[in-house]
Amino acid sequence: MPSITIRNVPEETRAELAARAAGSGRSLQEYLRAELIALAERPTMDEWIRRVRERKERTETYLSIEEILEARDADRR
């Protein structure tokens, strides 16, 4: 399996990541590996927006801002 090296990580960042790893009961390497895999599995923001636009065109679903806010507020009641 290939390896990745990341240089010049600020000490505060490394310390925070190490604390998160310890908090989840994993080594820093295990924690970072899992986080990188999860990151790679998620679409980028551009890809997500493209998918949403395609879905809207396929389903011809269009809501006004007022309808969106009304639905959002209805869930808060």
Buried (B, 14 or more C-beta within 10 A) or exposed (E): EEEEEEEEEEEEEEEEBBEBBEEEEBEBEEBBBEEEEEEEEEEEEEEEEEEEEEEEEEEEEEEEEEEEEEEEEEEEE
